[in-house]
Amino acid sequence: MANILDSRSRPEAPRYGEENFDINQCRMPHGELGPSVIDHMNEGHRPGIEWAVAQIPDISPRFVLDIGYGGGIVSRLVLRRFPQAKGYGIDISETSYQYASEYDRYFIDEGRLKLIIGDVHDMPYEDGKFDLVISNASYFFWEDIRAAFMEIGRVMSEGAVLCIPSGRRITDGNYEKVRAETEPPMNVYRDSEMIGFMDAAGIDAEIVADETGEKGAFIGRRRRCHG
Ligand SMILES: C[S@@+](CC[C@H](N)C(=O)[O-])C[C@H]1O[C@@H](n2cnc3c(N)ncnc32)[C@H](O)[C@@H]1O
């Protein structure tokens, strides 16, 4: 069987914004076009993820979680930044699982990364396990974002860092415009709403943005509340 990373062996999907692009492929990559959509995400998301990973404070995480790992680019970059860390990843898509298992094979074979198929709303990890949780471009598709953040707060240790790259800022001022341009099942939330969801989950978060405003991330810290 051809390697899932070999783009010559499979059809090319339309890119985000192009005619016939299927947003459901972003919600859950699938079918014969799924791997091509993931190629595009790994390539297109990379600059924003690199920037966001560089904004994570200088911590020494033992366990790192990547939620909605897609093609595995986030796990790869975060494990490079924190060479002592062990990575975990969870994603609902079988295609993402197959793709990322090849893309991040080096770390998996090294024993530093364990990927599973699963849902952010109900994760099979113990309370307080992770010192760092990161998730790029997945929260737009979570069915119950409040419950998802509560679950994220549950698996974070006291003082753990949360990094959610945010791409463009969605403020009260531009929310209606962004909302109108957004196609279901993708959801968008005001920056203040996002900070509220995290606060309710015991995470103090703020926005960090670059000088152009084009790159941004929510960076949060887990308050004390387990046990
Ligand atoms: C737009 S892709 C982003 C992939 C990757 N993080 C990146 O930055 O390129 C969104 C990913 O989130 C996953 N996802 C969507 N809903 C999820 C959920 N409820 N739980 C876990 N993963 C989910 C999808 O399967 C998909 O792989």
PDBQT file of the ligand as one rigid body, heavy atoms in Angstrom, charges set to zero:
ROOT
HETATM    1  C1  LIG A 301      -8.444  22.176  10.973  1.00  0.00    +0.000 C 
HETATM    2  S1  LIG A 301      -7.769  20.668  11.546  1.00  0.00    +0.000 S 
HETATM    3  C2  LIG A 301      -6.289  21.225  12.379  1.00  0.00    +0.000 C 
HETATM    4  C3  LIG A 301      -5.236  20.143  12.430  1.00  0.00    +0.000 C 
HETATM    5  C4  LIG A 301      -3.894  20.562  13.078  1.00  0.00    +0.000 C 
HETATM    6  N1  LIG A 301      -4.043  20.897  14.484  1.00  0.00    +0.000 N 
HETATM    7  C5  LIG A 301      -3.268  21.704  12.339  1.00  0.00    +0.000 C 
HETATM    8  O1  LIG A 301      -3.085  22.764  12.934  1.00  0.00    +0.000 OA
HETATM    9  O2  LIG A 301      -2.946  21.567  11.149  1.00  0.00    +0.000 OA
HETATM   10  C6  LIG A 301      -8.835  20.246  12.904  1.00  0.00    +0.000 C 
HETATM   11  C7  LIG A 301      -8.556  18.862  13.509  1.00  0.00    +0.000 C 
HETATM   12  O3  LIG A 301      -9.325  18.755  14.718  1.00  0.00    +0.000 OA
HETATM   13  C8  LIG A 301      -9.904  17.460  14.763  1.00  0.00    +0.000 C 
HETATM   14  N2  LIG A 301     -11.106  17.526  15.603  1.00  0.00    +0.000 N 
HETATM   15  C9  LIG A 301     -12.299  18.101  15.289  1.00  0.00    +0.000 A 
HETATM   16  N3  LIG A 301     -13.169  17.940  16.292  1.00  0.00    +0.000 NA
HETATM   17  C10 LIG A 301     -12.518  17.255  17.280  1.00  0.00    +0.000 A 
HETATM   18  C11 LIG A 301     -12.899  16.779  18.557  1.00  0.00    +0.000 A 
HETATM   19  N4  LIG A 301     -14.139  16.940  19.011  1.00  0.00    +0.000 N 
HETATM   20  N5  LIG A 301     -11.984  16.139  19.304  1.00  0.00    +0.000 NA
HETATM   21  C12 LIG A 301     -10.718  15.934  18.821  1.00  0.00    +0.000 A 
HETATM   22  N6  LIG A 301     -10.313  16.352  17.604  1.00  0.00    +0.000 NA
HETATM   23  C13 LIG A 301     -11.191  17.007  16.842  1.00  0.00    +0.000 A 
HETATM   24  C14 LIG A 301     -10.179  17.120  13.304  1.00  0.00    +0.000 C 
HETATM   25  O4  LIG A 301     -10.333  15.743  13.075  1.00  0.00    +0.000 OA
HETATM   26  C15 LIG A 301      -8.971  17.724  12.597  1.00  0.00    +0.000 C 
HETATM   27  O5  LIG A 301      -7.920  16.786  12.461  1.00  0.00    +0.000 OA
ENDROOT
TORSDOF 0
